[in-house]
Amino acid sequence: MDWMAWTLPTAAFFTAIALLLVGMTFAELHSPCIERRGFLPIATTRGDRLFIGLLVSAWVHLLVIGVTDWSLWVASLLSLLWLLIVLRWG
């Protein structure tokens, strides 16, 4: 894996995504969800909100890398905050 140039924030980000997917799988098997409406303009399931949250998280990381000189930890914290908001109230 020498060709990959992994940094700790990058590894933590992808590990968190993998753990989220595993957790969401178990949650769906244990308690299937129904569509609901939150602040997002469409009715969504838990999986939909996770997908939207992950897409925005990727864009937040790209924005922080491309436009600012902030640490990737800032992007990760912003993404985590956004993901929690979308999963709870989206």
Rosetta blueprint (number, residue, H / E / L):
1 M L
2 D H
3 W H
4 M H
5 A L
6 W L
7 T L
8 L H
9 P H
10 T H
11 A H
12 A H
13 F H
14 F H
15 T H
16 A H
17 I H
18 A H
19 L H
20 L H
21 L H
22 V H
23 G H
24 M H
25 T H
26 F H
27 A H
28 E H
29 L H
30 H H
31 S L
32 P L
33 C L
34 I L
35 E L
36 R E
37 R L
38 G L
39 F L
40 L L
41 P L
42 I L
43 A L
44 T E
45 T L
46 R H
47 G H
48 D H
49 R H
50 L H
51 F H
52 I H
53 G H
54 L H
55 L H
56 V H
57 S H
58 A H
59 W H
60 V H
61 H H
62 L H
63 L H
64 V H
65 I H
66 G H
67 V H
68 T L
69 D L
70 W L
71 S L
72 L H
73 W H
74 V H
75 A H
76 S H
77 L H
78 L H
79 S H
80 L H
81 L H
82 W H
83 L H
84 L H
85 I H
86 V H
87 L H
88 R H
89 W H
90 G L
